[in-house]
Each structure stands twice: as structure tokens, then as C-alpha cells.
């Protein structure tokens, strides 16, 4: 298997990751099968490094604080932010700012023969695409619309459909990014 940089996410039918208040409530009520097509457990096994934006990171930290959960990622995680925050126990967090290209090189080294996962948000994934560093987008599309919120990918990209499947309520699609 060839290592890739992948934006793996879920979106609403109208292309939003979160609502205007950064809520994902729409996502957690959708039926899905972890063992089904494009399921998270199989995906995360292939991931050797993670990157996310500051808003996504703060959402994860807030979610952990509310739920009493623990940081679940064993992979080194880069957070692009100008406002570094706390680091959960056991987490390998590396803060970054600026151009994604030199940081991507560090992530590739850390990932070894495994994939790099761009968790979100959409603008960060777009920055990787702009730099020619995004290989795939795997997106699960929920049967819900929000009307506004955080966009899936606020860029124009040419994509090639590689695979389409259904997982519970989601239409799941894997795209190759055309360069």
C-alpha cells in the first residue's frame, strides 16, 4: 500500500462540517456501522500521523472535557494554530503555524509507511491541496442540511471518484485529488 495524505471526514448534504456554533450534533444522530464501508476503525489503523486545525483541536478538547474521555490517538498530532492550548495526558501534540509544506515533510517522516490524516477543518485541508500535498478525500455524506456553517472544503478542486458505498445513513465516497 502506498502512503497517502487523506482528508477523511463527514459532511452534510449541503457541504458543511459543523454548524455556525461548531456543533456536530447533526453527525452523532446518524446511523452508521463502524465495520462498514469507510468505517473509522479500519481507517485509523492505516494512519501514522495526524494534523488538525486549531478550531478542530479546541472542539476535541472541549468534547473530552464534557465527556470525561481520554485522548484516543496514539499517532503524533500536529495542530495548526496561533493559539496553542493544553495537551491531554499521553498525547503527542506538536504545534505549527504558517506554510503546511515543511510540516507535511515532518508528518511523512513520522508516519513511515502509513497515511497522514487531515482531520479538519476544511480550510486546512484546502491548504494541503493548494500545496499539492492532498492525495485523497474520503467523505461520508449525511442526509441532513444545515444551510450554513463550516464548509467542507472552501476551494475549487478537481477530483476523480474512486469508490462509492453506503454506510448506514451515509453515502460514502473516496475521491482522488487530480493535480
PyMOL CGO cylinders between C-alpha atoms (Angstrom):
from pymol import cmd
from pymol.cgo import CYLINDER

trace = [
    CYLINDER, 0.00, 0.00, 0.00, 1.25, 3.45, -0.89, 0.3, 1, 1, 1, 1, 1, 1,
    CYLINDER, 1.25, 3.45, -0.89, 1.21, 6.05, 1.87, 0.3, 1, 1, 1, 1, 1, 1,
    CYLINDER, 1.21, 6.05, 1.87, -1.19, 8.95, 1.22, 0.3, 1, 1, 1, 1, 1, 1,
    CYLINDER, -1.19, 8.95, 1.22, -2.31, 12.23, 2.74, 0.3, 1, 1, 1, 1, 1, 1,
    CYLINDER, -2.31, 12.23, 2.74, -6.07, 11.90, 3.23, 0.3, 1, 1, 1, 1, 1, 1,
    CYLINDER, -6.07, 11.90, 3.23, -8.83, 14.27, 4.28, 0.3, 1, 1, 1, 1, 1, 1,
    CYLINDER, -8.83, 14.27, 4.28, -11.22, 11.82, 5.99, 0.3, 1, 1, 1, 1, 1, 1,
    CYLINDER, -11.22, 11.82, 5.99, -14.37, 13.49, 7.24, 0.3, 1, 1, 1, 1, 1, 1,
    CYLINDER, -14.37, 13.49, 7.24, -18.15, 13.65, 7.29, 0.3, 1, 1, 1, 1, 1, 1,
    CYLINDER, -18.15, 13.65, 7.29, -20.32, 16.39, 5.86, 0.3, 1, 1, 1, 1, 1, 1,
    CYLINDER, -20.32, 16.39, 5.86, -23.92, 17.39, 5.48, 0.3, 1, 1, 1, 1, 1, 1,
    CYLINDER, -23.92, 17.39, 5.48, -25.59, 17.12, 2.09, 0.3, 1, 1, 1, 1, 1, 1,
    CYLINDER, -25.59, 17.12, 2.09, -25.14, 20.88, 1.63, 0.3, 1, 1, 1, 1, 1, 1,
    CYLINDER, -25.14, 20.88, 1.63, -21.42, 20.67, 2.37, 0.3, 1, 1, 1, 1, 1, 1,
    CYLINDER, -21.42, 20.67, 2.37, -20.91, 21.70, 6.00, 0.3, 1, 1, 1, 1, 1, 1,
    CYLINDER, -20.91, 21.70, 6.00, -18.70, 20.07, 8.62, 0.3, 1, 1, 1, 1, 1, 1,
    CYLINDER, -18.70, 20.07, 8.62, -20.26, 21.86, 11.57, 0.3, 1, 1, 1, 1, 1, 1,
    CYLINDER, -20.26, 21.86, 11.57, -22.99, 24.42, 12.16, 0.3, 1, 1, 1, 1, 1, 1,
    CYLINDER, -22.99, 24.42, 12.16, -22.39, 28.10, 12.92, 0.3, 1, 1, 1, 1, 1, 1,
    CYLINDER, -22.39, 28.10, 12.92, -21.67, 27.27, 16.59, 0.3, 1, 1, 1, 1, 1, 1,
    CYLINDER, -21.67, 27.27, 16.59, -19.18, 24.49, 15.64, 0.3, 1, 1, 1, 1, 1, 1,
    CYLINDER, -19.18, 24.49, 15.64, -21.66, 21.84, 16.76, 0.3, 1, 1, 1, 1, 1, 1,
    CYLINDER, -21.66, 21.84, 16.76, -21.57, 18.33, 15.32, 0.3, 1, 1, 1, 1, 1, 1,
    CYLINDER, -21.57, 18.33, 15.32, -24.89, 17.31, 16.84, 0.3, 1, 1, 1, 1, 1, 1,
    CYLINDER, -24.89, 17.31, 16.84, -26.20, 16.57, 13.33, 0.3, 1, 1, 1, 1, 1, 1,
    CYLINDER, -26.20, 16.57, 13.33, -23.46, 13.93, 12.93, 0.3, 1, 1, 1, 1, 1, 1,
    CYLINDER, -23.46, 13.93, 12.93, -23.91, 11.92, 16.09, 0.3, 1, 1, 1, 1, 1, 1,
    CYLINDER, -23.91, 11.92, 16.09, -27.56, 11.04, 15.42, 0.3, 1, 1, 1, 1, 1, 1,
    CYLINDER, -27.56, 11.04, 15.42, -26.82, 9.39, 12.06, 0.3, 1, 1, 1, 1, 1, 1,
    CYLINDER, -26.82, 9.39, 12.06, -26.90, 5.61, 11.73, 0.3, 1, 1, 1, 1, 1, 1,
    CYLINDER, -26.90, 5.61, 11.73, -23.56, 4.08, 10.73, 0.3, 1, 1, 1, 1, 1, 1,
    CYLINDER, -23.56, 4.08, 10.73, -21.63, 0.83, 11.03, 0.3, 1, 1, 1, 1, 1, 1,
    CYLINDER, -21.63, 0.83, 11.03, -18.02, 1.10, 12.26, 0.3, 1, 1, 1, 1, 1, 1,
    CYLINDER, -18.02, 1.10, 12.26, -17.26, -2.17, 10.45, 0.3, 1, 1, 1, 1, 1, 1,
    CYLINDER, -17.26, -2.17, 10.45, -18.99, -0.98, 7.28, 0.3, 1, 1, 1, 1, 1, 1,
    CYLINDER, -18.99, -0.98, 7.28, -17.73, 0.82, 4.22, 0.3, 1, 1, 1, 1, 1, 1,
    CYLINDER, -17.73, 0.82, 4.22, -15.15, 3.51, 5.03, 0.3, 1, 1, 1, 1, 1, 1,
    CYLINDER, -15.15, 3.51, 5.03, -15.53, 2.76, 8.74, 0.3, 1, 1, 1, 1, 1, 1,
    CYLINDER, -15.53, 2.76, 8.74, -13.32, 4.60, 11.20, 0.3, 1, 1, 1, 1, 1, 1,
    CYLINDER, -13.32, 4.60, 11.20, -11.61, 1.59, 12.89, 0.3, 1, 1, 1, 1, 1, 1,
    CYLINDER, -11.61, 1.59, 12.89, -10.18, 0.27, 9.60, 0.3, 1, 1, 1, 1, 1, 1,
    CYLINDER, -10.18, 0.27, 9.60, -9.19, 3.77, 8.53, 0.3, 1, 1, 1, 1, 1, 1,
    CYLINDER, -9.19, 3.77, 8.53, -7.36, 4.74, 11.75, 0.3, 1, 1, 1, 1, 1, 1,
    CYLINDER, -7.36, 4.74, 11.75, -5.27, 1.54, 11.61, 0.3, 1, 1, 1, 1, 1, 1,
    CYLINDER, -5.27, 1.54, 11.61, -3.62, 2.91, 8.45, 0.3, 1, 1, 1, 1, 1, 1,
    CYLINDER, -3.62, 2.91, 8.45, -2.83, 6.33, 9.98, 0.3, 1, 1, 1, 1, 1, 1,
    CYLINDER, -2.83, 6.33, 9.98, 0.69, 7.14, 11.14, 0.3, 1, 1, 1, 1, 1, 1,
    CYLINDER, 0.69, 7.14, 11.14, 0.37, 10.91, 11.67, 0.3, 1, 1, 1, 1, 1, 1,
    CYLINDER, 0.37, 10.91, 11.67, -2.49, 13.35, 12.22, 0.3, 1, 1, 1, 1, 1, 1,
    CYLINDER, -2.49, 13.35, 12.22, -2.96, 17.04, 11.53, 0.3, 1, 1, 1, 1, 1, 1,
    CYLINDER, -2.96, 17.04, 11.53, -5.82, 19.33, 12.51, 0.3, 1, 1, 1, 1, 1, 1,
    CYLINDER, -5.82, 19.33, 12.51, -6.61, 23.00, 12.76, 0.3, 1, 1, 1, 1, 1, 1,
    CYLINDER, -6.61, 23.00, 12.76, -6.96, 24.94, 15.99, 0.3, 1, 1, 1, 1, 1, 1,
    CYLINDER, -6.96, 24.94, 15.99, -10.76, 25.05, 15.91, 0.3, 1, 1, 1, 1, 1, 1,
    CYLINDER, -10.76, 25.05, 15.91, -10.96, 21.28, 15.47, 0.3, 1, 1, 1, 1, 1, 1,
    CYLINDER, -10.96, 21.28, 15.47, -8.41, 20.74, 18.25, 0.3, 1, 1, 1, 1, 1, 1,
    CYLINDER, -8.41, 20.74, 18.25, -10.32, 23.00, 20.65, 0.3, 1, 1, 1, 1, 1, 1,
    CYLINDER, -10.32, 23.00, 20.65, -13.54, 21.13, 19.77, 0.3, 1, 1, 1, 1, 1, 1,
    CYLINDER, -13.54, 21.13, 19.77, -11.85, 17.80, 20.57, 0.3, 1, 1, 1, 1, 1, 1,
    CYLINDER, -11.85, 17.80, 20.57, -10.53, 19.14, 23.89, 0.3, 1, 1, 1, 1, 1, 1,
    CYLINDER, -10.53, 19.14, 23.89, -13.96, 20.55, 24.81, 0.3, 1, 1, 1, 1, 1, 1,
    CYLINDER, -13.96, 20.55, 24.81, -15.61, 17.25, 23.86, 0.3, 1, 1, 1, 1, 1, 1,
    CYLINDER, -15.61, 17.25, 23.86, -13.14, 15.31, 26.03, 0.3, 1, 1, 1, 1, 1, 1,
    CYLINDER, -13.14, 15.31, 26.03, -13.72, 17.66, 28.96, 0.3, 1, 1, 1, 1, 1, 1,
    CYLINDER, -13.72, 17.66, 28.96, -17.52, 17.29, 28.70, 0.3, 1, 1, 1, 1, 1, 1,
    CYLINDER, -17.52, 17.29, 28.70, -17.49, 13.52, 28.21, 0.3, 1, 1, 1, 1, 1, 1,
    CYLINDER, -17.49, 13.52, 28.21, -14.66, 12.70, 30.62, 0.3, 1, 1, 1, 1, 1, 1,
    CYLINDER, -14.66, 12.70, 30.62, -12.99, 10.84, 27.77, 0.3, 1, 1, 1, 1, 1, 1,
    CYLINDER, -12.99, 10.84, 27.77, -9.31, 10.39, 27.10, 0.3, 1, 1, 1, 1, 1, 1,
    CYLINDER, -9.31, 10.39, 27.10, -7.19, 11.32, 24.10, 0.3, 1, 1, 1, 1, 1, 1,
    CYLINDER, -7.19, 11.32, 24.10, -7.56, 8.34, 21.77, 0.3, 1, 1, 1, 1, 1, 1,
    CYLINDER, -7.56, 8.34, 21.77, -4.84, 8.98, 19.21, 0.3, 1, 1, 1, 1, 1, 1,
    CYLINDER, -4.84, 8.98, 19.21, -1.51, 7.22, 19.58, 0.3, 1, 1, 1, 1, 1, 1,
    CYLINDER, -1.51, 7.22, 19.58, -0.10, 8.94, 16.49, 0.3, 1, 1, 1, 1, 1, 1,
    CYLINDER, -0.10, 8.94, 16.49, 1.87, 12.19, 16.64, 0.3, 1, 1, 1, 1, 1, 1,
    CYLINDER, 1.87, 12.19, 16.64, -0.58, 15.03, 16.03, 0.3, 1, 1, 1, 1, 1, 1,
    CYLINDER, -0.58, 15.03, 16.03, 0.22, 18.42, 14.54, 0.3, 1, 1, 1, 1, 1, 1,
    CYLINDER, 0.22, 18.42, 14.54, -2.12, 21.31, 15.36, 0.3, 1, 1, 1, 1, 1, 1,
    CYLINDER, -2.12, 21.31, 15.36, -2.02, 24.36, 13.12, 0.3, 1, 1, 1, 1, 1, 1,
    CYLINDER, -2.02, 24.36, 13.12, -2.89, 27.28, 15.38, 0.3, 1, 1, 1, 1, 1, 1,
    CYLINDER, -2.89, 27.28, 15.38, -1.66, 30.62, 16.59, 0.3, 1, 1, 1, 1, 1, 1,
    CYLINDER, -1.66, 30.62, 16.59, -3.20, 29.88, 20.00, 0.3, 1, 1, 1, 1, 1, 1,
    CYLINDER, -3.20, 29.88, 20.00, -1.59, 26.77, 21.48, 0.3, 1, 1, 1, 1, 1, 1,
    CYLINDER, -1.59, 26.77, 21.48, -3.60, 25.23, 24.28, 0.3, 1, 1, 1, 1, 1, 1,
    CYLINDER, -3.60, 25.23, 24.28, -3.42, 22.40, 26.73, 0.3, 1, 1, 1, 1, 1, 1,
    CYLINDER, -3.42, 22.40, 26.73, -2.15, 18.96, 25.89, 0.3, 1, 1, 1, 1, 1, 1,
    CYLINDER, -2.15, 18.96, 25.89, -4.12, 15.92, 27.06, 0.3, 1, 1, 1, 1, 1, 1,
    CYLINDER, -4.12, 15.92, 27.06, -2.30, 13.26, 29.09, 0.3, 1, 1, 1, 1, 1, 1,
    CYLINDER, -2.30, 13.26, 29.09, -0.43, 10.88, 26.81, 0.3, 1, 1, 1, 1, 1, 1,
    CYLINDER, -0.43, 10.88, 26.81, -0.90, 12.97, 23.68, 0.3, 1, 1, 1, 1, 1, 1,
    CYLINDER, -0.90, 12.97, 23.68, 1.97, 13.72, 21.30, 0.3, 1, 1, 1, 1, 1, 1,
    CYLINDER, 1.97, 13.72, 21.30, 0.91, 17.23, 20.23, 0.3, 1, 1, 1, 1, 1, 1,
    CYLINDER, 0.91, 17.23, 20.23, 3.12, 19.41, 18.03, 0.3, 1, 1, 1, 1, 1, 1,
    CYLINDER, 3.12, 19.41, 18.03, 2.00, 22.97, 17.32, 0.3, 1, 1, 1, 1, 1, 1,
    CYLINDER, 2.00, 22.97, 17.32, 2.62, 24.56, 13.94, 0.3, 1, 1, 1, 1, 1, 1,
    CYLINDER, 2.62, 24.56, 13.94, 1.89, 27.77, 12.05, 0.3, 1, 1, 1, 1, 1, 1,
    CYLINDER, 1.89, 27.77, 12.05, 2.49, 29.02, 8.53, 0.3, 1, 1, 1, 1, 1, 1,
    CYLINDER, 2.49, 29.02, 8.53, 3.16, 27.00, 5.40, 0.3, 1, 1, 1, 1, 1, 1,
    CYLINDER, 3.16, 27.00, 5.40, 1.94, 23.40, 5.54, 0.3, 1, 1, 1, 1, 1, 1,
    CYLINDER, 1.94, 23.40, 5.54, 4.67, 22.04, 3.22, 0.3, 1, 1, 1, 1, 1, 1,
    CYLINDER, 4.67, 22.04, 3.22, 7.60, 21.85, 5.66, 0.3, 1, 1, 1, 1, 1, 1,
    CYLINDER, 7.60, 21.85, 5.66, 5.34, 20.47, 8.38, 0.3, 1, 1, 1, 1, 1, 1,
    CYLINDER, 5.34, 20.47, 8.38, 3.97, 17.90, 5.92, 0.3, 1, 1, 1, 1, 1, 1,
    CYLINDER, 3.97, 17.90, 5.92, 7.53, 16.65, 5.41, 0.3, 1, 1, 1, 1, 1, 1,
    CYLINDER, 7.53, 16.65, 5.41, 7.81, 16.09, 9.17, 0.3, 1, 1, 1, 1, 1, 1,
    CYLINDER, 7.81, 16.09, 9.17, 4.48, 14.26, 9.19, 0.3, 1, 1, 1, 1, 1, 1,
    CYLINDER, 4.48, 14.26, 9.19, 5.53, 11.99, 6.33, 0.3, 1, 1, 1, 1, 1, 1,
    CYLINDER, 5.53, 11.99, 6.33, 8.69, 11.06, 8.23, 0.3, 1, 1, 1, 1, 1, 1,
    CYLINDER, 8.69, 11.06, 8.23, 6.71, 10.37, 11.41, 0.3, 1, 1, 1, 1, 1, 1,
    CYLINDER, 6.71, 10.37, 11.41, 4.05, 8.34, 9.55, 0.3, 1, 1, 1, 1, 1, 1,
    CYLINDER, 4.05, 8.34, 9.55, 6.59, 6.00, 8.00, 0.3, 1, 1, 1, 1, 1, 1,
    CYLINDER, 6.59, 6.00, 8.00, 4.73, 3.65, 5.66, 0.3, 1, 1, 1, 1, 1, 1,
    CYLINDER, 4.73, 3.65, 5.66, 1.33, 4.73, 6.98, 0.3, 1, 1, 1, 1, 1, 1,
    CYLINDER, 1.33, 4.73, 6.98, -1.06, 7.51, 5.94, 0.3, 1, 1, 1, 1, 1, 1,
    CYLINDER, -1.06, 7.51, 5.94, -1.33, 11.11, 7.11, 0.3, 1, 1, 1, 1, 1, 1,
    CYLINDER, -1.33, 11.11, 7.11, -4.86, 12.07, 8.20, 0.3, 1, 1, 1, 1, 1, 1,
    CYLINDER, -4.86, 12.07, 8.20, -6.09, 15.62, 7.85, 0.3, 1, 1, 1, 1, 1, 1,
    CYLINDER, -6.09, 15.62, 7.85, -8.84, 15.65, 10.48, 0.3, 1, 1, 1, 1, 1, 1,
    CYLINDER, -8.84, 15.65, 10.48, -10.08, 19.15, 9.67, 0.3, 1, 1, 1, 1, 1, 1,
    CYLINDER, -10.08, 19.15, 9.67, -11.12, 21.74, 9.11, 0.3, 1, 1, 1, 1, 1, 1,
    CYLINDER, -11.12, 21.74, 9.11, -11.87, 22.36, 5.51, 0.3, 1, 1, 1, 1, 1, 1,
    CYLINDER, -11.87, 22.36, 5.51, -9.58, 25.35, 5.12, 0.3, 1, 1, 1, 1, 1, 1,
    CYLINDER, -9.58, 25.35, 5.12, -6.61, 23.38, 6.46, 0.3, 1, 1, 1, 1, 1, 1,
    CYLINDER, -6.61, 23.38, 6.46, -7.36, 20.54, 4.02, 0.3, 1, 1, 1, 1, 1, 1,
    CYLINDER, -7.36, 20.54, 4.02, -7.54, 23.22, 1.32, 0.3, 1, 1, 1, 1, 1, 1,
    CYLINDER, -7.54, 23.22, 1.32, -4.09, 24.49, 2.25, 0.3, 1, 1, 1, 1, 1, 1,
    CYLINDER, -4.09, 24.49, 2.25, -2.68, 20.99, 1.75, 0.3, 1, 1, 1, 1, 1, 1,
    CYLINDER, -2.68, 20.99, 1.75, -4.48, 20.80, -1.60, 0.3, 1, 1, 1, 1, 1, 1,
    CYLINDER, -4.48, 20.80, -1.60, -3.14, 24.21, -2.62, 0.3, 1, 1, 1, 1, 1, 1,
    CYLINDER, -3.14, 24.21, -2.62, 0.39, 22.96, -1.89, 0.3, 1, 1, 1, 1, 1, 1,
    CYLINDER, 0.39, 22.96, -1.89, -0.20, 19.79, -3.98, 0.3, 1, 1, 1, 1, 1, 1,
    CYLINDER, -0.20, 19.79, -3.98, 0.02, 17.61, -0.87, 0.3, 1, 1, 1, 1, 1, 1,
    CYLINDER, 0.02, 17.61, -0.87, -3.54, 16.22, -0.62, 0.3, 1, 1, 1, 1, 1, 1,
    CYLINDER, -3.54, 16.22, -0.62, -3.94, 12.81, -2.26, 0.3, 1, 1, 1, 1, 1, 1,
    CYLINDER, -3.94, 12.81, -2.26, -7.45, 11.69, -1.33, 0.3, 1, 1, 1, 1, 1, 1,
    CYLINDER, -7.45, 11.69, -1.33, -10.69, 12.86, 0.17, 0.3, 1, 1, 1, 1, 1, 1,
    CYLINDER, -10.69, 12.86, 0.17, -12.85, 10.27, 1.90, 0.3, 1, 1, 1, 1, 1, 1,
    CYLINDER, -12.85, 10.27, 1.90, -16.16, 11.80, 2.84, 0.3, 1, 1, 1, 1, 1, 1,
    CYLINDER, -16.16, 11.80, 2.84, -19.31, 10.40, 4.39, 0.3, 1, 1, 1, 1, 1, 1,
    CYLINDER, -19.31, 10.40, 4.39, -22.31, 12.48, 3.36, 0.3, 1, 1, 1, 1, 1, 1,
    CYLINDER, -22.31, 12.48, 3.36, -25.18, 12.63, 5.86, 0.3, 1, 1, 1, 1, 1, 1,
    CYLINDER, -25.18, 12.63, 5.86, -28.82, 13.08, 4.85, 0.3, 1, 1, 1, 1, 1, 1,
    CYLINDER, -28.82, 13.08, 4.85, -29.15, 16.43, 6.60, 0.3, 1, 1, 1, 1, 1, 1,
    CYLINDER, -29.15, 16.43, 6.60, -28.72, 20.07, 5.60, 0.3, 1, 1, 1, 1, 1, 1,
    CYLINDER, -28.72, 20.07, 5.60, -27.63, 22.97, 7.80, 0.3, 1, 1, 1, 1, 1, 1,
    CYLINDER, -27.63, 22.97, 7.80, -27.90, 25.96, 5.48, 0.3, 1, 1, 1, 1, 1, 1,
    CYLINDER, -27.90, 25.96, 5.48, -24.71, 27.49, 6.87, 0.3, 1, 1, 1, 1, 1, 1,
    CYLINDER, -24.71, 27.49, 6.87, -21.70, 26.64, 8.97, 0.3, 1, 1, 1, 1, 1, 1,
    CYLINDER, -21.70, 26.64, 8.97, -18.13, 25.44, 8.50, 0.3, 1, 1, 1, 1, 1, 1,
    CYLINDER, -18.13, 25.44, 8.50, -17.65, 24.44, 4.84, 0.3, 1, 1, 1, 1, 1, 1,
    CYLINDER, -17.65, 24.44, 4.84, -16.34, 21.02, 3.86, 0.3, 1, 1, 1, 1, 1, 1,
    CYLINDER, -16.34, 21.02, 3.86, -13.67, 22.43, 1.56, 0.3, 1, 1, 1, 1, 1, 1,
    CYLINDER, -13.67, 22.43, 1.56, -13.71, 26.12, 0.64, 0.3, 1, 1, 1, 1, 1, 1,
    CYLINDER, -13.71, 26.12, 0.64, -11.63, 25.58, -2.53, 0.3, 1, 1, 1, 1, 1, 1,
    CYLINDER, -11.63, 25.58, -2.53, -12.15, 24.52, -6.07, 0.3, 1, 1, 1, 1, 1, 1,
    CYLINDER, -12.15, 24.52, -6.07, -10.58, 21.10, -6.62, 0.3, 1, 1, 1, 1, 1, 1,
    CYLINDER, -10.58, 21.10, -6.62, -10.73, 18.65, -9.47, 0.3, 1, 1, 1, 1, 1, 1,
    CYLINDER, -10.73, 18.65, -9.47, -11.48, 15.21, -8.11, 0.3, 1, 1, 1, 1, 1, 1,
    CYLINDER, -11.48, 15.21, -8.11, -11.85, 11.73, -9.56, 0.3, 1, 1, 1, 1, 1, 1,
    CYLINDER, -11.85, 11.73, -9.56, -14.38, 9.37, -8.00, 0.3, 1, 1, 1, 1, 1, 1,
    CYLINDER, -14.38, 9.37, -8.00, -12.57, 6.19, -6.95, 0.3, 1, 1, 1, 1, 1, 1,
    CYLINDER, -12.57, 6.19, -6.95, -15.17, 4.38, -4.85, 0.3, 1, 1, 1, 1, 1, 1,
    CYLINDER, -15.17, 4.38, -4.85, -18.76, 4.87, -3.72, 0.3, 1, 1, 1, 1, 1, 1,
    CYLINDER, -18.76, 4.87, -3.72, -20.53, 2.94, -0.96, 0.3, 1, 1, 1, 1, 1, 1,
    CYLINDER, -20.53, 2.94, -0.96, -23.27, 3.20, 1.62, 0.3, 1, 1, 1, 1, 1, 1,
    CYLINDER, -23.27, 3.20, 1.62, -22.72, 3.01, 5.35, 0.3, 1, 1, 1, 1, 1, 1,
    CYLINDER, -22.72, 3.01, 5.35, -25.96, 3.23, 7.29, 0.3, 1, 1, 1, 1, 1, 1,
    CYLINDER, -25.96, 3.23, 7.29, -27.46, 6.66, 6.63, 0.3, 1, 1, 1, 1, 1, 1,
    CYLINDER, -27.46, 6.66, 6.63, -24.30, 7.90, 4.87, 0.3, 1, 1, 1, 1, 1, 1,
    CYLINDER, -24.30, 7.90, 4.87, -23.31, 7.95, 1.23, 0.3, 1, 1, 1, 1, 1, 1,
    CYLINDER, -23.31, 7.95, 1.23, -19.56, 7.38, 1.43, 0.3, 1, 1, 1, 1, 1, 1,
    CYLINDER, -19.56, 7.38, 1.43, -17.22, 8.42, -1.36, 0.3, 1, 1, 1, 1, 1, 1,
    CYLINDER, -17.22, 8.42, -1.36, -13.47, 8.19, -1.90, 0.3, 1, 1, 1, 1, 1, 1,
    CYLINDER, -13.47, 8.19, -1.90, -12.01, 10.73, -4.32, 0.3, 1, 1, 1, 1, 1, 1,
    CYLINDER, -12.01, 10.73, -4.32, -8.52, 11.07, -5.73, 0.3, 1, 1, 1, 1, 1, 1,
    CYLINDER, -8.52, 11.07, -5.73, -7.31, 14.66, -5.95, 0.3, 1, 1, 1, 1, 1, 1,
    CYLINDER, -7.31, 14.66, -5.95, -6.35, 15.48, -9.52, 0.3, 1, 1, 1, 1, 1, 1,
    CYLINDER, -6.35, 15.48, -9.52, -3.24, 17.63, -9.81, 0.3, 1, 1, 1, 1, 1, 1,
]
cmd.load_cgo(trace, "trace")
